[in-house]
Amino acid sequence: FRVEPGEVEAELRAEPHVRDAVVVIAGEAEHRRLVAYVAGERERLDGETLRQGLQKRLPAYMVPAQFVMMGELPLTANGKVDRARLPQLPDFAVAAPSERDWTPTESALVLLWSDVLRSAPQHPDADFFACGGNSLLAMQLAARVRAEYEVDLPIARIFETPRLGDIASAIDAFGGPREVDTILRPAPPGDRLLSF
């Protein structure tokens, strides 16, 4: 997917109480993520509200994973945003913990989620993109679900409902994770390996 930070910035500036915004790409390789630095009335700015507003107008992969609220953006002598003076990036935002117990599918999905994102979700309401996911990692998660649990999870479902609990529900709807007890036996050359 092609991401234009300028397009995301324009949508952010259209949000109430936002005076200016700059969007940067942070992280390396497949763990890159969008971070939005937002200037405006800090007491009236809320990252979750901004995220919900952007989700109505932008595809999921263009919604920043993190929002940093500021009174003003640091500027150079030329009046441009001084990216070197932007604050250090905070840890990923975490949604409020869920009170309910984890379902078996959610518990199974945690293993794949942790492997793909390199961090374990703290609760079933964890958001894939808020935890550092992106389009490439969403494809990896879907591929791992297919390989490990024999469930064809559409990538679009991850974008539409990115919370761990919702992804687990989608897996259940497509048949649920199946434990595959496979024994691979040596086969003569030219023959396929047999699964028992």
Backbone bond lengths (Angstrom), bond angles and torsions (degrees), N, CA, C in turn:
res aa  C-N    CA-C-N  psi(-1)  N-CA   C-N-CA  omega(-1)  CA-C   N-CA-C  phi
1 F - - - 1.458 - - 1.529 109.32 -
2 R 1.308 115.81 140.81 1.460 121.20 178.15 1.523 108.92 -94.26
3 V 1.310 116.22 125.92 1.462 121.53 -179.33 1.516 109.14 -111.94
4 E 1.326 116.72 126.01 1.455 122.55 176.16 1.523 108.44 -106.80
5 P 1.339 118.58 102.27 1.469 119.68 179.80 1.519 113.00 -54.50
6 G 1.325 117.48 -34.62 1.461 120.62 179.95 1.520 112.59 -61.54
7 E 1.327 116.55 -36.26 1.461 120.34 178.03 1.525 110.85 -67.63
8 V 1.337 116.30 -40.04 1.460 120.59 177.99 1.529 109.91 -65.61
9 E 1.344 116.34 -41.35 1.460 120.59 178.71 1.526 111.26 -61.00
10 A 1.330 116.88 -42.19 1.466 120.33 179.61 1.523 111.15 -62.22
11 E 1.332 116.97 -40.77 1.462 120.22 178.90 1.536 110.82 -67.47
12 L 1.331 116.58 -36.99 1.457 119.83 177.78 1.527 111.16 -64.29
13 R 1.335 116.87 -41.14 1.469 120.50 -179.59 1.519 111.77 -64.42
14 A 1.326 116.70 -20.99 1.465 120.53 178.74 1.526 112.29 -81.01
15 E 1.330 116.65 -9.67 1.464 120.40 -179.58 1.537 110.36 -77.37
16 P 1.341 117.27 147.91 1.471 120.36 178.59 1.530 111.86 -58.91
17 H 1.326 116.00 143.18 1.470 124.75 174.56 1.531 113.44 71.44
18 V 1.351 118.02 6.99 1.461 121.09 178.55 1.526 108.74 -101.50
19 R 1.351 116.91 123.53 1.466 121.14 177.52 1.525 111.05 -91.97
20 D 1.313 115.89 -39.73 1.460 119.53 -177.94 1.524 108.31 -155.76
21 A 1.319 115.91 162.48 1.462 120.58 179.76 1.517 109.48 -157.03
22 V 1.309 115.27 148.50 1.453 121.37 172.75 1.525 107.12 -134.83
23 V 1.323 115.97 138.01 1.462 121.88 -178.23 1.521 108.36 -116.53
24 V 1.326 116.13 128.80 1.456 120.92 179.72 1.520 109.47 -122.69
25 I 1.331 115.11 158.07 1.460 121.08 176.26 1.523 106.89 -100.99
26 A 1.322 116.31 121.11 1.460 121.78 -177.59 1.520 110.05 -115.17
27 G 1.316 116.62 159.34 1.451 120.72 178.68 1.513 111.93 90.33
28 E 1.317 115.30 178.39 1.454 121.12 -176.69 1.517 111.47 -126.28
29 A 1.328 114.49 153.05 1.472 123.59 175.35 1.518 111.39 48.45
30 E 1.339 116.43 -130.95 1.468 119.74 -175.34 1.524 112.77 -74.28
31 H 1.341 116.94 -5.92 1.462 120.07 -179.93 1.526 111.97 -100.02
32 R 1.318 117.14 18.60 1.456 119.82 175.21 1.527 110.05 -69.02
33 R 1.326 115.66 149.69 1.458 120.97 -179.58 1.521 109.27 -148.57
34 L 1.316 115.33 159.32 1.457 120.73 177.15 1.525 109.61 -90.07
35 V 1.326 115.42 135.25 1.459 121.47 175.76 1.521 107.44 -125.18
36 A 1.327 117.09 129.42 1.462 122.25 -179.93 1.524 109.89 -106.42
37 Y 1.313 116.83 125.33 1.465 122.72 171.58 1.527 105.68 -100.06
38 V 1.313 115.79 119.71 1.464 121.06 -171.36 1.518 109.84 -118.73
39 A 1.343 116.36 126.66 1.459 121.75 178.08 1.523 108.99 -106.48
40 G 1.331 114.88 138.39 1.460 119.58 179.23 1.511 110.48 166.16
41 E 1.302 115.49 -153.82 1.461 121.14 178.38 1.525 108.39 -78.23
42 R 1.313 116.16 95.55 1.473 120.96 -170.44 1.518 113.13 -56.74
43 E 1.337 116.87 -36.89 1.465 119.25 -178.67 1.528 111.72 -69.15
44 R 1.333 116.97 -16.58 1.464 120.27 179.49 1.522 112.75 -105.71
45 L 1.321 116.86 -3.26 1.462 120.75 -179.20 1.521 110.09 -94.56
46 D 1.310 115.09 137.40 1.463 121.23 -179.75 1.522 108.13 -141.27
47 G 1.324 116.06 126.54 1.460 120.25 -176.82 1.510 113.79 -59.51
48 E 1.325 117.97 -41.23 1.461 120.40 -178.69 1.519 111.10 -66.52
49 T 1.343 117.22 -37.76 1.464 120.79 177.77 1.517 110.20 -65.38
50 L 1.340 116.53 -42.66 1.468 119.97 177.91 1.521 110.48 -63.45
51 R 1.339 116.63 -42.18 1.462 120.64 179.67 1.532 110.70 -59.81
52 Q 1.318 116.19 -45.53 1.467 120.13 -179.47 1.523 111.35 -63.79
53 G 1.334 116.85 -38.56 1.459 120.07 178.35 1.511 111.84 -64.96
54 L 1.337 117.11 -42.63 1.460 120.72 -179.76 1.521 111.71 -68.87
55 Q 1.335 117.12 -34.07 1.462 120.35 -179.10 1.531 111.54 -62.54
56 K 1.323 117.55 -22.82 1.465 120.74 179.16 1.530 111.87 -77.67
57 R 1.349 116.32 -20.36 1.461 119.56 -173.45 1.525 114.84 -121.32
58 L 1.335 116.22 -13.94 1.460 119.96 -177.91 1.520 110.78 -126.11
59 P 1.336 117.55 152.35 1.470 119.16 172.89 1.515 109.96 -64.92
60 A 1.318 116.83 155.37 1.465 121.86 -173.92 1.519 112.84 -56.33
61 Y 1.334 117.68 -37.06 1.457 119.27 -176.29 1.528 112.69 -70.86
62 M 1.338 118.13 -10.97 1.460 121.40 178.07 1.527 112.62 -100.60
63 V 1.325 117.35 -0.73 1.463 120.83 177.83 1.529 107.92 -85.76
64 P 1.343 117.73 124.14 1.472 119.55 -178.58 1.518 112.89 -56.20
65 A 1.332 114.89 146.11 1.462 120.66 177.34 1.518 110.73 -79.26
66 Q 1.333 116.69 -27.65 1.458 121.21 -178.29 1.518 110.11 -135.20
67 F 1.344 115.44 148.57 1.459 122.46 176.22 1.517 108.37 -125.88
68 V 1.319 116.80 127.65 1.458 122.10 177.56 1.527 107.00 -113.74
69 M 1.335 116.44 116.36 1.459 121.25 -176.83 1.532 110.44 -88.20
70 M 1.322 116.48 134.22 1.453 122.13 -178.36 1.529 109.73 -138.69
71 G 1.324 115.22 153.32 1.463 118.49 174.49 1.519 110.29 -71.67
72 E 1.337 116.00 -45.32 1.462 122.95 178.48 1.519 109.11 -141.19
73 L 1.322 117.12 150.33 1.456 121.06 173.80 1.527 108.34 -85.22
74 P 1.337 119.07 140.90 1.466 120.18 177.44 1.529 110.36 -69.01
75 L 1.328 115.86 135.68 1.461 120.59 -176.24 1.525 111.07 -118.39
76 T 1.332 115.91 152.27 1.460 121.58 173.11 1.525 108.05 -82.70
77 A 1.341 116.05 177.38 1.474 120.78 178.27 1.531 110.86 -63.37
78 N 1.338 116.51 -24.05 1.466 121.02 179.70 1.525 112.91 -84.83
79 G 1.344 116.70 -2.13 1.461 119.80 179.41 1.521 114.18 87.14
80 K 1.337 116.69 8.65 1.466 119.70 177.51 1.527 109.19 -95.18
81 V 1.334 115.77 159.51 1.468 119.45 179.72 1.523 109.57 -65.07
82 D 1.332 115.41 128.66 1.458 121.75 178.30 1.527 107.81 -88.91
83 R 1.310 116.55 93.40 1.468 121.61 -174.47 1.532 111.79 -63.85
84 A 1.328 117.58 -28.57 1.463 120.50 -179.53 1.531 111.21 -67.60
85 R 1.329 117.34 -21.82 1.459 120.70 -178.52 1.527 112.78 -100.40
86 L 1.315 117.37 7.34 1.464 119.73 175.71 1.525 108.66 -68.50
87 P 1.325 118.62 147.72 1.473 120.96 -177.83 1.522 112.23 -60.91
88 Q 1.327 114.50 155.52 1.460 120.12 173.89 1.518 108.86 -58.01
89 L 1.314 116.17 146.52 1.454 120.10 -178.39 1.522 110.94 -71.02
90 P 1.336 116.80 133.54 1.465 119.60 176.28 1.513 110.38 -79.40
91 D 1.334 115.83 172.10 1.458 120.27 173.95 1.512 109.11 -65.41
92 F 1.334 115.81 161.82 1.452 119.60 179.15 1.512 111.01 -59.13
93 A 1.335 114.61 140.38 1.465 119.55 176.94 1.520 109.27 -65.58
94 V 1.310 115.98 142.01 1.462 121.27 -179.66 1.512 108.85 -122.50
95 A 1.313 116.25 131.88 1.465 119.95 178.63 1.518 110.21 -70.83
96 A 1.312 115.56 163.09 1.461 119.87 179.23 1.520 109.98 -61.18
97 P 1.325 118.20 136.29 1.465 120.82 -177.92 1.523 112.17 -59.96
98 S 1.310 114.70 148.24 1.462 120.40 177.28 1.524 109.49 -85.10
99 E 1.318 116.05 145.40 1.462 120.99 179.79 1.531 111.92 -82.39
100 R 1.325 117.28 -21.24 1.464 120.15 -173.10 1.526 111.83 -81.58
101 D 1.343 115.07 165.70 1.460 120.95 177.69 1.530 109.83 -77.78
102 W 1.310 115.25 158.39 1.462 120.71 177.07 1.525 109.26 -76.11
103 T 1.329 116.50 142.14 1.462 120.32 174.23 1.528 107.76 -80.74
104 P 1.347 117.84 162.83 1.470 119.56 177.87 1.529 112.49 -57.79
105 T 1.332 117.34 -38.92 1.464 119.83 -179.40 1.522 110.41 -68.42
106 E 1.325 117.95 -39.88 1.462 120.54 177.10 1.524 110.54 -61.13
107 S 1.328 116.09 -42.76 1.464 120.28 179.59 1.522 111.05 -62.94
108 A 1.336 116.66 -38.70 1.462 120.38 178.46 1.532 110.67 -69.31
109 L 1.335 116.75 -38.81 1.455 121.17 -177.93 1.525 112.11 -67.49
110 V 1.325 117.49 -27.60 1.467 121.40 179.72 1.528 111.09 -55.04
111 L 1.321 117.13 -38.76 1.463 120.58 -177.89 1.526 111.48 -63.15
112 L 1.334 115.93 -43.90 1.467 119.37 179.93 1.518 110.78 -71.85
113 W 1.329 116.13 -43.82 1.469 122.48 178.65 1.536 109.58 -55.00
114 S 1.328 116.69 -47.87 1.464 121.36 -177.37 1.523 111.40 -64.59
115 D 1.314 116.50 -37.40 1.453 120.50 -179.72 1.523 111.32 -68.92
116 V 1.341 116.68 -41.27 1.465 121.14 -178.07 1.532 111.45 -73.12
117 L 1.340 116.99 -44.23 1.466 120.67 -175.82 1.526 113.56 -92.36
118 R 1.345 116.77 -8.97 1.466 122.27 -178.73 1.529 111.82 62.33
119 S 1.299 116.59 26.35 1.470 121.26 173.53 1.520 107.85 -156.93
120 A 1.320 115.40 142.67 1.469 120.15 -177.16 1.521 110.73 -87.78
121 P 1.331 117.75 135.83 1.457 120.03 175.36 1.524 109.91 -69.24
122 Q 1.317 116.12 144.02 1.456 120.33 -177.50 1.522 112.87 -88.47
123 H 1.325 117.14 -14.93 1.464 120.99 -177.13 1.524 108.97 -163.70
124 P 1.334 118.32 164.21 1.469 121.61 -176.39 1.526 114.19 -67.51
125 D 1.343 118.17 -13.49 1.456 120.83 179.59 1.526 112.52 -89.59
126 A 1.335 117.79 4.29 1.460 120.79 179.30 1.525 109.63 -60.31
127 D 1.331 116.38 136.34 1.465 123.23 -178.36 1.528 109.28 -95.58
128 F 1.326 116.45 127.64 1.462 121.80 -176.30 1.524 111.90 -55.72
129 F 1.333 117.09 -44.73 1.462 120.61 -176.74 1.518 111.79 -78.48
130 A 1.323 118.24 -34.48 1.467 120.95 176.70 1.522 111.12 -68.11
131 C 1.341 117.15 -22.29 1.464 121.74 178.98 1.525 112.25 -92.11
132 G 1.332 117.04 10.28 1.457 120.31 175.99 1.512 115.55 107.68
133 G 1.334 117.54 4.07 1.456 120.55 179.30 1.517 112.21 -71.87
134 N 1.320 115.59 156.70 1.465 122.09 174.27 1.520 107.42 -146.79
135 S 1.314 117.18 -175.48 1.466 119.83 -174.53 1.526 112.30 -62.03
136 L 1.335 117.58 -40.20 1.458 120.82 -179.96 1.529 110.78 -65.46
137 L 1.328 116.41 -43.32 1.461 120.01 179.68 1.526 111.23 -69.16
138 A 1.334 117.40 -31.09 1.468 120.20 175.68 1.525 110.01 -63.18
139 M 1.333 116.46 -40.32 1.466 120.34 177.12 1.525 110.53 -64.82
140 Q 1.338 116.48 -39.06 1.462 119.90 178.19 1.524 111.28 -64.55
141 L 1.342 116.05 -41.03 1.462 119.20 179.51 1.524 110.47 -63.90
142 A 1.330 116.77 -44.54 1.464 120.11 179.23 1.532 110.66 -61.65
143 A 1.331 116.42 -39.40 1.471 120.11 179.07 1.526 110.81 -66.39
144 R 1.330 117.40 -39.96 1.461 120.86 178.47 1.525 111.17 -66.11
145 V 1.329 117.12 -40.15 1.469 120.79 177.26 1.526 109.58 -61.42
146 R 1.329 116.30 -42.17 1.459 120.63 179.44 1.528 110.74 -64.13
147 A 1.344 116.65 -44.75 1.462 120.84 -176.93 1.525 112.29 -70.97
148 E 1.329 116.75 -42.03 1.454 120.28 -174.40 1.522 113.67 -83.01
149 Y 1.336 116.45 -36.88 1.468 119.77 -170.91 1.524 114.37 -119.06
150 E 1.350 116.68 2.39 1.474 121.22 179.51 1.522 111.67 55.88
151 V 1.319 116.59 41.45 1.463 122.40 177.41 1.521 107.91 -123.71
152 D 1.328 116.29 125.28 1.462 120.51 176.94 1.521 109.14 -85.76
153 L 1.321 116.00 92.15 1.453 122.64 179.73 1.525 108.58 -87.73
154 P 1.339 118.30 115.72 1.477 119.51 179.23 1.530 110.54 -63.23
155 I 1.319 116.53 135.97 1.465 120.55 178.61 1.520 110.16 -60.54
156 A 1.335 116.13 -34.99 1.472 119.89 179.73 1.523 110.92 -58.27
157 R 1.335 117.43 -31.23 1.462 120.21 -179.46 1.530 110.79 -65.77
158 I 1.330 116.80 -35.37 1.464 120.16 178.16 1.525 110.12 -65.70
159 F 1.344 116.56 -39.79 1.464 120.00 178.73 1.525 111.56 -68.74
160 E 1.335 116.56 -38.47 1.465 120.38 -177.51 1.521 112.12 -72.79
161 T 1.344 116.76 -41.05 1.469 121.15 -177.69 1.529 107.61 -133.65
162 P 1.340 117.32 83.22 1.466 120.19 -170.99 1.524 116.39 -82.71
163 R 1.333 118.85 -0.52 1.469 119.09 179.49 1.531 109.67 -76.76
164 L 1.323 115.47 145.02 1.460 120.22 -176.05 1.521 111.47 -54.22
165 G 1.321 117.69 -44.74 1.461 121.13 -179.70 1.514 112.25 -60.83
166 D 1.347 116.68 -37.77 1.468 120.38 179.66 1.525 111.17 -70.71
167 I 1.330 116.27 -38.52 1.470 119.60 177.59 1.524 109.62 -65.19
168 A 1.331 116.70 -40.89 1.466 120.37 177.49 1.524 110.76 -62.57
169 S 1.325 117.34 -39.89 1.474 120.76 177.42 1.519 110.83 -62.80
170 A 1.349 116.31 -38.76 1.461 120.07 177.79 1.525 110.46 -64.38
171 I 1.335 116.53 -40.09 1.468 120.23 177.50 1.525 109.94 -61.94
172 D 1.332 116.34 -42.89 1.469 120.34 177.15 1.523 110.86 -60.46
173 A 1.330 116.43 -41.00 1.465 120.90 -178.85 1.529 111.56 -64.96
174 F 1.341 116.02 -28.57 1.461 120.03 179.23 1.520 112.51 -93.82
175 G 1.312 117.14 14.86 1.462 120.20 174.81 1.509 114.84 118.27
176 G 1.324 117.86 -12.73 1.464 120.80 177.00 1.509 112.15 78.47
177 P 1.341 116.96 158.35 1.466 119.99 178.65 1.524 110.26 -67.66
178 R 1.315 115.36 130.02 1.459 119.55 179.13 1.524 108.63 -108.01
179 E 1.309 115.47 127.99 1.460 119.48 175.91 1.524 107.62 -71.60
180 V 1.307 116.88 123.21 1.458 120.89 -177.70 1.522 108.59 -108.82
181 D 1.322 115.99 108.54 1.456 121.03 179.19 1.522 106.81 -93.88
182 T 1.317 115.87 93.94 1.456 120.58 -173.54 1.526 110.74 -111.07
183 I 1.324 115.91 130.73 1.463 121.14 174.95 1.520 106.87 -112.92
184 L 1.307 116.46 120.43 1.463 120.29 178.93 1.518 108.12 -96.70
185 R 1.323 115.88 123.38 1.458 120.92 -179.93 1.527 109.25 -107.89
186 P 1.330 117.64 144.83 1.469 119.02 176.39 1.521 109.76 -57.86
187 A 1.313 115.23 139.85 1.465 119.84 -178.56 1.528 109.50 -123.06
188 P 1.320 115.90 152.97 1.475 118.31 177.12 1.517 109.77 -61.70
189 P 1.345 117.17 151.87 1.459 120.35 178.07 1.526 111.18 -52.71
190 G 1.307 115.60 137.96 1.468 119.95 179.33 1.512 113.43 90.02
191 D 1.333 118.12 -17.90 1.468 120.89 178.79 1.532 109.13 -94.01
192 R 1.313 116.08 152.36 1.462 121.23 177.45 1.528 109.23 -80.79
193 L 1.330 115.72 152.07 1.451 119.69 173.88 1.517 108.92 -68.32
194 L 1.320 115.62 140.74 1.451 120.56 -178.04 1.499 109.89 -100.17
195 S 1.336 117.07 140.18 1.467 122.18 176.03 1.510 108.31 -105.04
196 F 1.326 117.66 133.41 1.462 121.79 179.94 1.498 108.91 -117.50
